[in-house]
Amino acid sequence: MAPRVQPTTDKPERSLESDAVPVRNLSETDLEAVVRIDAKAMGRRRVEYYKDKVAAALRDSRIHVSLVAELDGMVVGFLMGDLHYGEFGRAEPSVIIDSVGVHPDYAKRGVGRALMRQFVANVRALGAEQVRTEVAWNDLGLLGFLDRCGFVPGKRLVLELDVAGR
């Protein structure tokens, strides 16, 4: 009879649980790290875009809804959102996630989950009942992540108008 092999419960050395990923409020000094992470995904540096976003996030003195995650002494992920007290005819507070990124070297290690967990805790404290975002239909990685976080297609339809005449 062959010896019985016990299943291992050891995690890979570089595996991380969400709770092991420190998440904190975004600060002005995080700008370069956010730009660097975004550039890995977008293929170009969007300094002015994120300079404006970071400045706007820091102007709001309420609880922060823009966060960064740190590992190995550096920022490895970010999640930025906006709280609106009524928009598009809604009276209740709503939250929009408009930017999210995880450095590719830290993908699949709980960084995104840790960011989302803290983000949800923060927006619940603000009285928000819903979080919304837009995703390109073919961004399967981001769609999968949002699905695992519990996002579902919304009841509203996003409409666009090409004013450039293309």
DRENMAR-972783 format. One record per residue: residue number from 1; x, y, z of N, C-alpha, C in turn. Coordinates in steps of 0.02 Angstrom, whole numbers. Layout:
{seq NUM | n_xx X | n_yy Y | n_zz Z | ca_xx X | ca_yy Y | ca_zz Z | c_xx X | c_yy Y | c_zz Z};
...
This chain:
{seq 1 | n_xx 42 | n_yy -58 | n_zz 0 | ca_xx 0 | ca_yy 0 | ca_zz 0 | c_xx 45 | c_yy 62 | c_zz 0};
{seq 2 | n_xx 28 | n_yy 111 | n_zz -43 | ca_xx 67 | ca_yy 173 | ca_zz -49 | c_xx 56 | c_yy 216 | c_zz 13};
{seq 3 | n_xx 108 | n_yy 252 | n_zz 34 | ca_xx 99 | ca_yy 296 | ca_zz 92 | c_xx 47 | c_yy 350 | c_zz 76};
{seq 4 | n_xx 8 | n_yy 367 | n_zz 124 | ca_xx -43 | ca_yy 419 | ca_zz 115 | c_xx -9 | c_yy 488 | c_zz 118};
{seq 5 | n_xx -24 | n_yy 529 | n_zz 69 | ca_xx 5 | ca_yy 597 | ca_zz 66 | c_xx -45 | c_yy 645 | c_zz 97};
{seq 6 | n_xx -21 | n_yy 682 | n_zz 147 | ca_xx -64 | ca_yy 732 | ca_zz 179 | c_xx -65 | c_yy 795 | c_zz 136};
{seq 7 | n_xx -124 | n_yy 823 | n_zz 124 | ca_xx -126 | ca_yy 886 | ca_zz 87 | c_xx -91 | c_yy 941 | c_zz 126};
{seq 8 | n_xx -55 | n_yy 981 | n_zz 92 | ca_xx -19 | ca_yy 1035 | ca_zz 125 | c_xx -63 | c_yy 1096 | c_zz 132};
{seq 9 | n_xx -56 | n_yy 1130 | n_zz 187 | ca_xx -93 | ca_yy 1193 | ca_zz 196 | c_xx -45 | c_yy 1252 | c_zz 192};
{seq 10 | n_xx 18 | n_yy 1237 | n_zz 178 | ca_xx 67 | ca_yy 1291 | ca_zz 171 | c_xx 50 | c_yy 1333 | c_zz 111};
{seq 11 | n_xx 57 | n_yy 1398 | n_zz 119 | ca_xx 46 | ca_yy 1444 | ca_zz 64 | c_xx 113 | c_yy 1457 | c_zz 31};
{seq 12 | n_xx 112 | n_yy 1473 | n_zz -34 | ca_xx 175 | ca_yy 1491 | ca_zz -66 | c_xx 208 | c_yy 1548 | c_zz -27};
{seq 13 | n_xx 273 | n_yy 1548 | n_zz -27 | ca_xx 311 | ca_yy 1597 | ca_zz 12 | c_xx 290 | c_yy 1669 | c_zz -3};
{seq 14 | n_xx 274 | n_yy 1685 | n_zz -66 | ca_xx 258 | ca_yy 1754 | ca_zz -84 | c_xx 183 | c_yy 1768 | c_zz -83};
{seq 15 | n_xx 143 | n_yy 1720 | n_zz -61 | ca_xx 71 | ca_yy 1731 | ca_zz -58 | c_xx 53 | c_yy 1776 | c_zz 0};
{seq 16 | n_xx 4 | n_yy 1818 | n_zz -9 | ca_xx -16 | ca_yy 1865 | ca_zz 43 | c_xx -92 | c_yy 1861 | c_zz 53};
{seq 17 | n_xx -114 | n_yy 1868 | n_zz 114 | ca_xx -184 | ca_yy 1875 | ca_zz 128 | c_xx -200 | c_yy 1949 | c_zz 128};
{seq 18 | n_xx -263 | n_yy 1967 | n_zz 114 | ca_xx -283 | ca_yy 2037 | ca_zz 111 | c_xx -266 | c_yy 2075 | c_zz 174};
{seq 19 | n_xx -278 | n_yy 2043 | n_zz 232 | ca_xx -265 | ca_yy 2077 | ca_zz 295 | c_xx -191 | c_yy 2090 | c_zz 307};
{seq 20 | n_xx -148 | n_yy 2057 | n_zz 269 | ca_xx -76 | ca_yy 2068 | ca_zz 276 | c_xx -52 | c_yy 2126 | c_zz 234};
{seq 21 | n_xx -96 | n_yy 2156 | n_zz 196 | ca_xx -77 | ca_yy 2211 | ca_zz 151 | c_xx -99 | c_yy 2277 | c_zz 184};
{seq 22 | n_xx -51 | n_yy 2316 | n_zz 208 | ca_xx -69 | ca_yy 2380 | ca_zz 239 | c_xx -99 | c_yy 2429 | c_zz 188};
{seq 23 | n_xx -155 | n_yy 2458 | n_zz 207 | ca_xx -190 | ca_yy 2508 | ca_zz 165 | c_xx -195 | c_yy 2571 | c_zz 207};
{seq 24 | n_xx -182 | n_yy 2627 | n_zz 174 | ca_xx -186 | ca_yy 2691 | ca_zz 208 | c_xx -216 | c_yy 2743 | c_zz 161};
{seq 25 | n_xx -232 | n_yy 2801 | n_zz 189 | ca_xx -257 | ca_yy 2856 | ca_zz 148 | c_xx -203 | c_yy 2880 | c_zz 100};
{seq 26 | n_xx -225 | n_yy 2899 | n_zz 42 | ca_xx -181 | ca_yy 2929 | ca_zz -8 | c_xx -151 | c_yy 2993 | c_zz 18};
{seq 27 | n_xx -88 | n_yy 3005 | n_zz 2 | ca_xx -56 | ca_yy 3069 | ca_zz 21 | c_xx -24 | c_yy 3099 | c_zz -41};
{seq 28 | n_xx -6 | n_yy 3162 | n_zz -35 | ca_xx 25 | ca_yy 3197 | ca_zz -92 | c_xx 89 | c_yy 3164 | c_zz -115};
{seq 29 | n_xx 125 | n_yy 3134 | n_zz -68 | ca_xx 189 | ca_yy 3102 | ca_zz -86 | c_xx 179 | c_yy 3037 | c_zz -125};
{seq 30 | n_xx 118 | n_yy 3014 | n_zz -133 | ca_xx 104 | ca_yy 2952 | ca_zz -170 | c_xx 96 | c_yy 2963 | c_zz -244};
{seq 31 | n_xx 96 | n_yy 3025 | n_zz -267 | ca_xx 83 | ca_yy 3040 | ca_zz -337 | c_xx 128 | c_yy 3001 | c_zz -385};
{seq 32 | n_xx 192 | n_yy 3002 | n_zz -375 | ca_xx 238 | ca_yy 2968 | ca_zz -422 | c_xx 225 | c_yy 2892 | c_zz -423};
{seq 33 | n_xx 212 | n_yy 2863 | n_zz -366 | ca_xx 198 | ca_yy 2791 | ca_zz -364 | c_xx 133 | c_yy 2774 | c_zz -402};
{seq 34 | n_xx 82 | n_yy 2815 | n_zz -393 | ca_xx 19 | ca_yy 2804 | ca_zz -429 | c_xx 30 | c_yy 2810 | c_zz -504};
{seq 35 | n_xx 66 | n_yy 2861 | n_zz -525 | ca_xx 81 | ca_yy 2870 | ca_zz -597 | c_xx 121 | c_yy 2811 | c_zz -624};
{seq 36 | n_xx 169 | n_yy 2787 | n_zz -585 | ca_xx 210 | ca_yy 2730 | ca_zz -607 | c_xx 168 | c_yy 2667 | c_zz -616};
{seq 37 | n_xx 124 | n_yy 2653 | n_zz -568 | ca_xx 81 | ca_yy 2593 | ca_zz -573 | c_xx 34 | c_yy 2600 | c_zz -632};
{seq 38 | n_xx 3 | n_yy 2657 | n_zz -640 | ca_xx -43 | ca_yy 2668 | ca_zz -695 | c_xx -8 | c_yy 2662 | c_zz -762};
{seq 39 | n_xx 53 | n_yy 2687 | n_zz -767 | ca_xx 91 | ca_yy 2685 | ca_zz -830 | c_xx 105 | c_yy 2613 | c_zz -851};
{seq 40 | n_xx 114 | n_yy 2568 | n_zz -802 | ca_xx 126 | ca_yy 2497 | ca_zz -818 | c_xx 66 | c_yy 2469 | c_zz -856};
{seq 41 | n_xx 6 | n_yy 2490 | n_zz -836 | ca_xx -56 | ca_yy 2464 | ca_zz -868 | c_xx -73 | c_yy 2502 | c_zz -932};
{seq 42 | n_xx -62 | n_yy 2567 | n_zz -932 | ca_xx -84 | ca_yy 2609 | ca_zz -988 | c_xx -31 | c_yy 2617 | c_zz -1042};
{seq 43 | n_xx 31 | n_yy 2604 | n_zz -1026 | ca_xx 84 | ca_yy 2612 | ca_zz -1075 | c_xx 107 | c_yy 2683 | c_zz -1084};
{seq 44 | n_xx 85 | n_yy 2728 | n_zz -1042 | ca_xx 107 | ca_yy 2798 | ca_zz -1043 | c_xx 96 | c_yy 2829 | c_zz -975};
{seq 45 | n_xx 136 | n_yy 2880 | n_zz -961 | ca_xx 131 | ca_yy 2915 | ca_zz -897 | c_xx 78 | c_yy 2970 | c_zz -901};
{seq 46 | n_xx 31 | n_yy 2970 | n_zz -855 | ca_xx -22 | ca_yy 3020 | ca_zz -853 | c_xx -14 | c_yy 3063 | c_zz -791};
{seq 47 | n_xx 40 | n_yy 3101 | n_zz -789 | ca_xx 58 | ca_yy 3140 | ca_zz -730 | c_xx 6 | c_yy 3193 | c_zz -715};
{seq 48 | n_xx -13 | n_yy 3233 | n_zz -764 | ca_xx -61 | ca_yy 3288 | ca_zz -751 | c_xx -129 | c_yy 3261 | c_zz -729};
{seq 49 | n_xx -151 | n_yy 3207 | n_zz -759 | ca_xx -215 | ca_yy 3176 | ca_zz -740 | c_xx -213 | c_yy 3159 | c_zz -666};
{seq 50 | n_xx -162 | n_yy 3123 | n_zz -645 | ca_xx -159 | ca_yy 3102 | ca_zz -575 | c_xx -140 | c_yy 3158 | c_zz -528};
{seq 51 | n_xx -104 | n_yy 3207 | n_zz -552 | ca_xx -89 | ca_yy 3266 | ca_zz -510 | c_xx -154 | c_yy 3300 | c_zz -490};
{seq 52 | n_xx -199 | n_yy 3308 | n_zz -538 | ca_xx -265 | ca_yy 3338 | ca_zz -524 | c_xx -307 | c_yy 3293 | c_zz -479};
{seq 53 | n_xx -306 | n_yy 3228 | n_zz -491 | ca_xx -346 | ca_yy 3181 | ca_zz -451 | c_xx -321 | c_yy 3179 | c_zz -379};
{seq 54 | n_xx -256 | n_yy 3177 | n_zz -369 | ca_xx -229 | ca_yy 3176 | ca_zz -301 | c_xx -246 | c_yy 3241 | c_zz -265};
{seq 55 | n_xx -238 | n_yy 3296 | n_zz -298 | ca_xx -255 | ca_yy 3361 | ca_zz -267 | c_xx -328 | c_yy 3364 | c_zz -248};
{seq 56 | n_xx -372 | n_yy 3340 | n_zz -292 | ca_xx -444 | ca_yy 3340 | ca_zz -277 | c_xx -459 | c_yy 3294 | c_zz -218};
{seq 57 | n_xx -428 | n_yy 3236 | n_zz -216 | ca_xx -440 | ca_yy 3189 | ca_zz -162 | c_xx -418 | c_yy 3217 | c_zz -95};
{seq 58 | n_xx -366 | n_yy 3256 | n_zz -94 | ca_xx -340 | ca_yy 3283 | ca_zz -31 | c_xx -377 | c_yy 3345 | c_zz -8};
{seq 59 | n_xx -413 | n_yy 3378 | n_zz -53 | ca_xx -451 | ca_yy 3437 | ca_zz -33 | c_xx -511 | c_yy 3419 | c_zz 11};
{seq 60 | n_xx -537 | n_yy 3359 | n_zz 4 | ca_xx -596 | ca_yy 3338 | ca_zz 41 | c_xx -576 | c_yy 3319 | c_zz 112};
{seq 61 | n_xx -604 | n_yy 3354 | n_zz 162 | ca_xx -585 | ca_yy 3342 | ca_zz 231 | c_xx -625 | c_yy 3286 | c_zz 264};
{seq 62 | n_xx -677 | n_yy 3260 | n_zz 229 | ca_xx -714 | ca_yy 3203 | ca_zz 257 | c_xx -671 | c_yy 3141 | c_zz 254};
{seq 63 | n_xx -698 | n_yy 3085 | n_zz 275 | ca_xx -662 | ca_yy 3022 | ca_zz 272 | c_xx -638 | c_yy 3009 | c_zz 201};
{seq 64 | n_xx -578 | n_yy 2985 | n_zz 194 | ca_xx -548 | ca_yy 2977 | ca_zz 128 | c_xx -575 | c_yy 2917 | c_zz 92};
{seq 65 | n_xx -586 | n_yy 2925 | n_zz 27 | ca_xx -606 | ca_yy 2869 | ca_zz -15 | c_xx -553 | c_yy 2856 | c_zz -68};
{seq 66 | n_xx -495 | n_yy 2885 | n_zz -60 | ca_xx -438 | ca_yy 2871 | ca_zz -104 | c_xx -383 | c_yy 2841 | c_zz -61};
{seq 67 | n_xx -360 | n_yy 2781 | n_zz -81 | ca_xx -316 | ca_yy 2741 | ca_zz -39 | c_xx -257 | c_yy 2715 | c_zz -78};
{seq 68 | n_xx -205 | n_yy 2695 | n_zz -42 | ca_xx -148 | ca_yy 2660 | ca_zz -70 | c_xx -132 | c_yy 2600 | c_zz -26};
{seq 69 | n_xx -101 | n_yy 2550 | n_zz -57 | ca_xx -78 | ca_yy 2490 | ca_zz -21 | c_xx -2 | c_yy 2489 | c_zz -26};
{seq 70 | n_xx 30 | n_yy 2468 | n_zz 28 | ca_xx 103 | ca_yy 2466 | ca_zz 30 | c_xx 127 | c_yy 2397 | c_zz 48};
{seq 71 | n_xx 179 | n_yy 2375 | n_zz 14 | ca_xx 215 | ca_yy 2314 | ca_zz 31 | c_xx 288 | c_yy 2325 | c_zz 15};
{seq 72 | n_xx 331 | n_yy 2291 | n_zz 50 | ca_xx 403 | ca_yy 2295 | ca_zz 38 | c_xx 427 | c_yy 2367 | c_zz 37};
{seq 73 | n_xx 395 | n_yy 2411 | n_zz 77 | ca_xx 417 | ca_yy 2480 | ca_zz 83 | c_xx 399 | c_yy 2525 | c_zz 25};
{seq 74 | n_xx 352 | n_yy 2502 | n_zz -18 | ca_xx 333 | ca_yy 2546 | ca_zz -74 | c_xx 258 | c_yy 2539 | c_zz -88};
{seq 75 | n_xx 230 | n_yy 2590 | n_zz -120 | ca_xx 160 | ca_yy 2589 | ca_zz -141 | c_xx 154 | c_yy 2539 | c_zz -198};
{seq 76 | n_xx 109 | n_yy 2490 | n_zz -190 | ca_xx 100 | ca_yy 2438 | ca_zz -241 | c_xx 30 | c_yy 2437 | c_zz -271};
{seq 77 | n_xx -14 | n_yy 2480 | n_zz -246 | ca_xx -81 | ca_yy 2483 | ca_zz -273 | c_xx -117 | c_yy 2545 | c_zz -250};
{seq 78 | n_xx -168 | n_yy 2563 | n_zz -287 | ca_xx -208 | ca_yy 2621 | ca_zz -268 | c_xx -280 | c_yy 2611 | c_zz -290};
{seq 79 | n_xx -326 | n_yy 2645 | n_zz -257 | ca_xx -396 | ca_yy 2646 | ca_zz -275 | c_xx -421 | c_yy 2716 | c_zz -260};
{seq 80 | n_xx -448 | n_yy 2749 | n_zz -310 | ca_xx -471 | ca_yy 2818 | ca_zz -301 | c_xx -544 | c_yy 2823 | c_zz -320};
{seq 81 | n_xx -581 | n_yy 2857 | n_zz -278 | ca_xx -652 | ca_yy 2865 | ca_zz -290 | c_xx -677 | c_yy 2933 | c_zz -268};
{seq 82 | n_xx -738 | n_yy 2947 | n_zz -286 | ca_xx -770 | ca_yy 3010 | ca_zz -268 | c_xx -838 | c_yy 2996 | c_zz -236};
{seq 83 | n_xx -853 | n_yy 3034 | n_zz -185 | ca_xx -918 | ca_yy 3030 | ca_zz -152 | c_xx -960 | c_yy 3088 | c_zz -178};
{seq 84 | n_xx -1021 | n_yy 3073 | n_zz -199 | ca_xx -1067 | ca_yy 3124 | ca_zz -224 | c_xx -1131 | c_yy 3121 | c_zz -182};
{seq 85 | n_xx -1153 | n_yy 3178 | n_zz -159 | ca_xx -1217 | ca_yy 3181 | ca_zz -122 | c_xx -1271 | c_yy 3198 | c_zz -172};
{seq 86 | n_xx -1287 | n_yy 3150 | n_zz -213 | ca_xx -1338 | ca_yy 3158 | ca_zz -265 | c_xx -1307 | c_yy 3174 | c_zz -332};
{seq 87 | n_xx -1322 | n_yy 3133 | n_zz -381 | ca_xx -1300 | ca_yy 3145 | ca_zz -449 | c_xx -1347 | c_yy 3108 | c_zz -496};
{seq 88 | n_xx -1352 | n_yy 3131 | n_zz -556 | ca_xx -1395 | ca_yy 3099 | ca_zz -606 | c_xx -1465 | c_yy 3085 | c_zz -578};
{seq 89 | n_xx -1492 | n_yy 3133 | n_zz -540 | ca_xx -1560 | ca_yy 3127 | ca_zz -514 | c_xx -1566 | c_yy 3085 | c_zz -451};
{seq 90 | n_xx -1512 | n_yy 3060 | n_zz -425 | ca_xx -1515 | ca_yy 3021 | ca_zz -363 | c_xx -1508 | c_yy 3067 | c_zz -303};
{seq 91 | n_xx -1547 | n_yy 3053 | n_zz -251 | ca_xx -1543 | ca_yy 3094 | ca_zz -191 | c_xx -1494 | c_yy 3066 | c_zz -140};
{seq 92 | n_xx -1483 | n_yy 3001 | n_zz -142 | ca_xx -1439 | ca_yy 2970 | ca_zz -91 | c_xx -1366 | c_yy 2977 | c_zz -111};
{seq 93 | n_xx -1322 | n_yy 2973 | n_zz -61 | ca_xx -1250 | ca_yy 2975 | ca_zz -76 | c_xx -1230 | c_yy 2916 | c_zz -121};
{seq 94 | n_xx -1187 | n_yy 2930 | n_zz -168 | ca_xx -1161 | ca_yy 2877 | ca_zz -210 | c_xx -1086 | c_yy 2885 | c_zz -216};
{seq 95 | n_xx -1054 | n_yy 2830 | n_zz -229 | ca_xx -981 | ca_yy 2829 | ca_zz -233 | c_xx -962 | c_yy 2801 | c_zz -301};
{seq 96 | n_xx -914 | n_yy 2834 | n_zz -332 | ca_xx -889 | ca_yy 2813 | ca_zz -397 | c_xx -816 | c_yy 2794 | c_zz -389};
{seq 97 | n_xx -797 | n_yy 2735 | n_zz -411 | ca_xx -727 | ca_yy 2716 | ca_zz -417 | c_xx -706 | c_yy 2736 | c_zz -487};
{seq 98 | n_xx -655 | n_yy 2779 | n_zz -492 | ca_xx -635 | ca_yy 2799 | ca_zz -559 | c_xx -564 | c_yy 2779 | c_zz -577};
{seq 99 | n_xx -524 | n_yy 2759 | n_zz -529 | ca_xx -456 | ca_yy 2738 | ca_zz -543 | c_xx -435 | c_yy 2684 | c_zz -495};
{seq 100 | n_xx -407 | n_yy 2630 | n_zz -522 | ca_xx -382 | ca_yy 2576 | ca_zz -480 | c_xx -323 | c_yy 2545 | c_zz -515};
{seq 101 | n_xx -272 | n_yy 2528 | n_zz -477 | ca_xx -214 | ca_yy 2497 | ca_zz -506 | c_xx -173 | c_yy 2459 | c_zz -455};
{seq 102 | n_xx -144 | n_yy 2403 | n_zz -478 | ca_xx -99 | ca_yy 2363 | ca_zz -437 | c_xx -37 | c_yy 2351 | c_zz -479};
{seq 103 | n_xx 21 | n_yy 2362 | n_zz -450 | ca_xx 83 | ca_yy 2349 | ca_zz -486 | c_xx 84 | c_yy 2276 | c_zz -508};
{seq 104 | n_xx 102 | n_yy 2263 | n_zz -571 | ca_xx 100 | ca_yy 2194 | ca_zz -596 | c_xx 141 | c_yy 2144 | c_zz -555};
{seq 105 | n_xx 195 | n_yy 2166 | n_zz -525 | ca_xx 235 | ca_yy 2121 | ca_zz -484 | c_xx 198 | c_yy 2098 | c_zz -420};
{seq 106 | n_xx 143 | n_yy 2132 | n_zz -403 | ca_xx 106 | ca_yy 2117 | ca_zz -342 | c_xx 35 | c_yy 2093 | c_zz -358};
{seq 107 | n_xx 21 | n_yy 2078 | n_zz -421 | ca_xx -45 | ca_yy 2053 | ca_zz -440 | c_xx -57 | c_yy 1984 | c_zz -409};
{seq 108 | n_xx -119 | n_yy 1970 | n_zz -395 | ca_xx -140 | ca_yy 1905 | ca_zz -367 | c_xx -112 | c_yy 1893 | c_zz -297};
{seq 109 | n_xx -98 | n_yy 1947 | n_zz -262 | ca_xx -70 | ca_yy 1939 | ca_zz -194 | c_xx -113 | c_yy 1975 | c_zz -141};
{seq 110 | n_xx -175 | n_yy 1990 | n_zz -158 | ca_xx -221 | ca_yy 2018 | ca_zz -109 | c_xx -220 | c_yy 2094 | c_zz -104};
{seq 111 | n_xx -181 | n_yy 2127 | n_zz -145 | ca_xx -177 | ca_yy 2200 | ca_zz -142 | c_xx -244 | c_yy 2232 | c_zz -160};
{seq 112 | n_xx -272 | n_yy 2211 | n_zz -216 | ca_xx -337 | ca_yy 2238 | ca_zz -237 | c_xx -392 | c_yy 2225 | c_zz -187};
{seq 113 | n_xx -394 | n_yy 2164 | n_zz -160 | ca_xx -445 | ca_yy 2146 | ca_zz -110 | c_xx -437 | c_yy 2189 | c_zz -47};
{seq 114 | n_xx -376 | n_yy 2200 | n_zz -25 | ca_xx -364 | ca_yy 2242 | ca_zz 34 | c_xx -388 | c_yy 2313 | c_zz 22};
{seq 115 | n_xx -372 | n_yy 2340 | n_zz -36 | ca_xx -394 | ca_yy 2408 | ca_zz -54 | c_xx -470 | c_yy 2412 | c_zz -55};
{seq 116 | n_xx -502 | n_yy 2363 | n_zz -87 | ca_xx -575 | ca_yy 2364 | ca_zz -92 | c_xx -608 | c_yy 2357 | c_zz -24};
{seq 117 | n_xx -581 | n_yy 2314 | n_zz 18 | ca_xx -609 | ca_yy 2304 | ca_zz 85 | c_xx -608 | c_yy 2370 | c_zz 125};
{seq 118 | n_xx -551 | n_yy 2405 | n_zz 124 | ca_xx -547 | ca_yy 2468 | ca_zz 162 | c_xx -591 | c_yy 2522 | c_zz 130};
{seq 119 | n_xx -592 | n_yy 2523 | n_zz 63 | ca_xx -634 | ca_yy 2571 | ca_zz 27 | c_xx -707 | c_yy 2562 | c_zz 46};
{seq 120 | n_xx -731 | n_yy 2501 | n_zz 46 | ca_xx -801 | ca_yy 2488 | ca_zz 63 | c_xx -815 | c_yy 2508 | c_zz 135};
{seq 121 | n_xx -770 | n_yy 2493 | n_zz 181 | ca_xx -779 | ca_yy 2514 | ca_zz 250 | c_xx -784 | c_yy 2590 | c_zz 256};
{seq 122 | n_xx -741 | n_yy 2625 | n_zz 219 | ca_xx -742 | ca_yy 2698 | ca_zz 222 | c_xx -807 | c_yy 2727 | c_zz 195};
{seq 123 | n_xx -830 | n_yy 2702 | n_zz 137 | ca_xx -890 | ca_yy 2731 | ca_zz 108 | c_xx -953 | c_yy 2712 | c_zz 146};
{seq 124 | n_xx -953 | n_yy 2653 | n_zz 178 | ca_xx -1010 | ca_yy 2636 | ca_zz 221 | c_xx -1014 | c_yy 2686 | c_zz 278};
{seq 125 | n_xx -958 | n_yy 2705 | n_zz 306 | ca_xx -956 | ca_yy 2754 | ca_zz 361 | c_xx -984 | c_yy 2821 | c_zz 340};
{seq 126 | n_xx -981 | n_yy 2835 | n_zz 275 | ca_xx -1009 | ca_yy 2898 | ca_zz 249 | c_xx -1083 | c_yy 2893 | c_zz 234};
{seq 127 | n_xx -1112 | n_yy 2834 | n_zz 242 | ca_xx -1183 | ca_yy 2825 | ca_zz 229 | c_xx -1199 | c_yy 2806 | c_zz 157};
{seq 128 | n_xx -1149 | n_yy 2793 | n_zz 117 | ca_xx -1162 | ca_yy 2773 | ca_zz 48 | c_xx -1189 | c_yy 2701 | c_zz 47};
{seq 129 | n_xx -1234 | n_yy 2689 | n_zz 2 | ca_xx -1264 | ca_yy 2623 | ca_zz -4 | c_xx -1242 | c_yy 2586 | c_zz -66};
{seq 130 | n_xx -1211 | n_yy 2621 | n_zz -113 | ca_xx -1191 | ca_yy 2591 | ca_zz -176 | c_xx -1126 | c_yy 2619 | c_zz -201};
{seq 131 | n_xx -1087 | n_yy 2577 | n_zz -232 | ca_xx -1025 | ca_yy 2597 | ca_zz -266 | c_xx -1034 | c_yy 2579 | c_zz -339};
{seq 132 | n_xx -1015 | n_yy 2626 | n_zz -382 | ca_xx -1020 | ca_yy 2614 | ca_zz -454 | c_xx -953 | c_yy 2627 | c_zz -487};
{seq 133 | n_xx -944 | n_yy 2597 | n_zz -544 | ca_xx -885 | ca_yy 2609 | ca_zz -585 | c_xx -901 | c_yy 2592 | c_zz -657};
{seq 134 | n_xx -858 | n_yy 2611 | n_zz -702 | ca_xx -863 | ca_yy 2592 | ca_zz -772 | c_xx -802 | c_yy 2552 | c_zz -790};
{seq 135 | n_xx -811 | n_yy 2502 | n_zz -833 | ca_xx -757 | ca_yy 2459 | ca_zz -854 | c_xx -765 | c_yy 2447 | c_zz -929};
{seq 136 | n_xx -710 | n_yy 2447 | n_zz -965 | ca_xx -712 | ca_yy 2429 | ca_zz -1035 | c_xx -736 | c_yy 2356 | c_zz -1040};
{seq 137 | n_xx -782 | n_yy 2342 | n_zz -1084 | ca_xx -812 | ca_yy 2276 | ca_zz -1088 | c_xx -760 | c_yy 2221 | c_zz -1101};
{seq 138 | n_xx -703 | n_yy 2239 | n_zz -1130 | ca_xx -652 | ca_yy 2189 | ca_zz -1145 | c_xx -594 | c_yy 2188 | c_zz -1096};
{seq 139 | n_xx -599 | n_yy 2224 | n_zz -1041 | ca_xx -547 | ca_yy 2223 | ca_zz -989 | c_xx -564 | c_yy 2165 | c_zz -941};
{seq 140 | n_xx -549 | n_yy 2105 | n_zz -964 | ca_xx -569 | ca_yy 2045 | ca_zz -928 | c_xx -538 | c_yy 2039 | c_zz -859};
{seq 141 | n_xx -476 | n_yy 2063 | n_zz -852 | ca_xx -444 | ca_yy 2060 | ca_zz -786 | c_xx -480 | c_yy 2102 | c_zz -735};
{seq 142 | n_xx -495 | n_yy 2164 | n_zz -753 | ca_xx -531 | ca_yy 2208 | ca_zz -707 | c_xx -602 | c_yy 2184 | c_zz -696};
{seq 143 | n_xx -635 | n_yy 2161 | n_zz -749 | ca_xx -703 | ca_yy 2135 | ca_zz -741 | c_xx -704 | c_yy 2076 | c_zz -693};
{seq 144 | n_xx -655 | n_yy 2031 | n_zz -699 | ca_xx -651 | ca_yy 1974 | ca_zz -654 | c_xx -641 | c_yy 1995 | c_zz -582};
{seq 145 | n_xx -596 | n_yy 2043 | n_zz -572 | ca_xx -584 | ca_yy 2068 | ca_zz -504 | c_xx -647 | c_yy 2097 | c_zz -475};
{seq 146 | n_xx -681 | n_yy 2140 | n_zz -512 | ca_xx -742 | ca_yy 2172 | ca_zz -487 | c_xx -797 | c_yy 2121 | c_zz -474};
{seq 147 | n_xx -801 | n_yy 2069 | n_zz -516 | ca_xx -849 | ca_yy 2016 | ca_zz -506 | c_xx -834 | c_yy 1980 | c_zz -440};
{seq 148 | n_xx -771 | n_yy 1964 | n_zz -427 | ca_xx -752 | ca_yy 1931 | ca_zz -364 | c_xx -767 | c_yy 1975 | c_zz -304};
{seq 149 | n_xx -768 | n_yy 2041 | n_zz -314 | ca_xx -783 | ca_yy 2088 | ca_zz -259 | c_xx -859 | c_yy 2097 | c_zz -250};
{seq 150 | n_xx -899 | n_yy 2067 | n_zz -294 | ca_xx -971 | ca_yy 2071 | ca_zz -286 | c_xx -1007 | c_yy 2120 | c_zz -332};
{seq 151 | n_xx -970 | n_yy 2153 | n_zz -376 | ca_xx -1002 | ca_yy 2200 | ca_zz -423 | c_xx -1044 | c_yy 2161 | c_zz -473};
{seq 152 | n_xx -1100 | n_yy 2191 | n_zz -493 | ca_xx -1144 | ca_yy 2163 | ca_zz -544 | c_xx -1162 | c_yy 2219 | c_zz -593};
{seq 153 | n_xx -1186 | n_yy 2202 | n_zz -653 | ca_xx -1208 | ca_yy 2256 | ca_zz -699 | c_xx -1262 | c_yy 2298 | c_zz -665};
{seq 154 | n_xx -1257 | n_yy 2364 | n_zz -674 | ca_xx -1304 | ca_yy 2410 | ca_zz -644 | c_xx -1369 | c_yy 2416 | c_zz -683};
{seq 155 | n_xx -1415 | n_yy 2452 | n_zz -654 | ca_xx -1481 | ca_yy 2462 | ca_zz -685 | c_xx -1483 | c_yy 2523 | c_zz -731};
{seq 156 | n_xx -1427 | n_yy 2559 | n_zz -734 | ca_xx -1425 | ca_yy 2619 | ca_zz -775 | c_xx -1381 | c_yy 2607 | c_zz -836};
{seq 157 | n_xx -1396 | n_yy 2640 | n_zz -889 | ca_xx -1359 | ca_yy 2633 | ca_zz -951 | c_xx -1316 | c_yy 2695 | c_zz -962};
{seq 158 | n_xx -1253 | n_yy 2684 | n_zz -976 | ca_xx -1207 | ca_yy 2740 | ca_zz -990 | c_xx -1215 | c_yy 2757 | c_zz -1065};
{seq 159 | n_xx -1227 | n_yy 2820 | n_zz -1079 | ca_xx -1234 | ca_yy 2844 | ca_zz -1148 | c_xx -1176 | c_yy 2890 | c_zz -1165};
{seq 160 | n_xx -1155 | n_yy 2888 | n_zz -1227 | ca_xx -1101 | ca_yy 2930 | ca_zz -1250 | c_xx -1121 | c_yy 2966 | c_zz -1314};
{seq 161 | n_xx -1093 | n_yy 3025 | n_zz -1324 | ca_xx -1103 | ca_yy 3064 | ca_zz -1384 | c_xx -1035 | c_yy 3084 | c_zz -1412};
{seq 162 | n_xx -1020 | n_yy 3067 | n_zz -1473 | ca_xx -957 | ca_yy 3085 | ca_zz -1504 | c_xx -963 | c_yy 3155 | c_zz -1532};
{seq 163 | n_xx -937 | n_yy 3204 | n_zz -1495 | ca_xx -943 | ca_yy 3274 | ca_zz -1517 | c_xx -888 | c_yy 3293 | c_zz -1566};
{seq 164 | n_xx -839 | n_yy 3248 | n_zz -1576 | ca_xx -786 | ca_yy 3261 | ca_zz -1624 | c_xx -808 | c_yy 3244 | c_zz -1694};
{seq 165 | n_xx -865 | n_yy 3211 | n_zz -1702 | ca_xx -892 | ca_yy 3196 | ca_zz -1768 | c_xx -858 | c_yy 3137 | c_zz -1802};
{seq 166 | n_xx -828 | n_yy 3092 | n_zz -1764 | ca_xx -796 | ca_yy 3034 | ca_zz -1795 | c_xx -845 | c_yy 2982 | c_zz -1814};
